[in-house]
Amino acid sequence: MGDIAEDETTFYSNAKDYWKEIPPTVDGMLGGYGSISSIDINGSKAFLQKFLGVRNSYVSQLREEGEGKTGTGCALDCGAGIGRITKRLLLPLFKTVDLVDVTPEFLDKAKSYLGEDSKRVGNYFCCGLQDFVPEHGRYDIIWIQWVIGHLTDIHLVEFLQRCQKALQPYGLIVIKDNVSYEGVVPDELDSSVCRDLEIVHRLVGRAGLRIVYEEQQKNFPKEIYQVHTLALR
Ligand SMILES: C[S@@+](CC[C@H](N)C(=O)[O-])C[C@H]1O[C@@H](n2cnc3c(N)ncnc32)[C@H](O)[C@@H]1O
C-alpha cells in the first residue's frame, strides 16, 4: 500500500465492495469460520472480566497500581458487522452499546439479529472508522475486532487517538485481531492487510496509547493467523 491518495481511495472502496457481497451471517463475519465464534466470545469475556469484575485479583492489582475498575455503562463495537460481538459479549455486560460499521446491510441485519436486547443499542453508525469521530468521554469500552487491517497506518493511529478522547475514566480500548508472523501481509481479496505484532505495538505507541494487558487467543484452528487481544488506554 503506497501513500498515494488514489491507492488509498481504492483500498477503501475495494473493501466496501467486498463486504457488500458477503452474507449477513456469523459465518460471513468470520470468513467461513463461524464455528470458532463461541471460542472467540468466551476468550473475550474472560479477557474483559479482568477489568470489570468486582472481586478478582487482577482488578485488585490494578487498584494497587492506581488504576480503577472499568465501568459498565456504554460500549462501542467497531467494525461491528451484524453485531456478533455486541450480541454475545457487549450487551450482556454493558447497559448500552453503539455499533459502527461501513456496510449498511450488516447494520440493518443487526436490528433483527440482536433481538429483544436491541432496545439497549444506543446508535447504529454507518461510517468508515477512518472518518468516524466517537463522542468525547462516552465509552467505558471501545472494542475493535477484526477490522484494523482495513485501515491505513495513519488512519489507524488517528482513529485510536480519537478513541482515547472518547473514553470514560478507566475506560479501555481493546484491539483483537490477526497478527502475521512477520511484516505486513496484504489480502487482495477483501482489501486489507495483516500486520505483525511489533508493527501493531508501534502504531499503538504512535497513537500515544499504553498497553495495559495483552494475551493470545487460545484454541483457534492451527491454519489461521494467531489472534492477539490488547487492552489500551
Ligand atoms: C471480519 S468482519 C468482523 C466483524 C465483527 N468485528 C466480528 O468480529 O464479528 C469485518 C467488518 O469490518 C467492516 N469494515 C470493513 N472496513 C471497514 C471500515 N473502513 N470501517 C468500518 N468498518 C469496516 C465490514 O463491513 C465487516 O463488518
The ligand as a Gaussian input file, in Angstrom:
#p B3LYP/6-31G(d) Opt

LIG

0 1
 C      -14.165000      -9.619000       9.535000
 S      -15.640000      -8.679000       9.756000
 C      -15.667000      -8.605000      11.520000
 C      -16.996000      -8.228000      12.087000
 C      -17.029000      -8.194000      13.619000
 N      -15.993000      -7.347000      14.172000
 C      -16.908000      -9.592000      14.176000
 O      -15.832000      -9.945000      14.682000
 O      -17.904000     -10.332000      14.079000
 C      -15.087000      -7.045000       9.289000
 C      -16.142000      -5.953000       9.419000
 O      -15.495000      -4.696000       9.218000
 C      -16.318000      -3.871000       8.418000
 N      -15.426000      -2.878000       7.791000
 C      -14.552000      -3.048000       6.771000
 N      -13.884000      -1.909000       6.533000
 C      -14.326000      -1.003000       7.435000
 C      -14.010000       0.356000       7.703000
 N      -13.101000       1.004000       6.992000
 N      -14.670000       0.981000       8.696000
 C      -15.620000       0.334000       9.425000
 N      -15.959000      -0.957000       9.221000
 C      -15.308000      -1.617000       8.236000
 C      -17.019000      -4.814000       7.469000
 O      -18.217000      -4.261000       6.978000
 C      -17.259000      -6.019000       8.414000
 O      -18.476000      -5.879000       9.068000

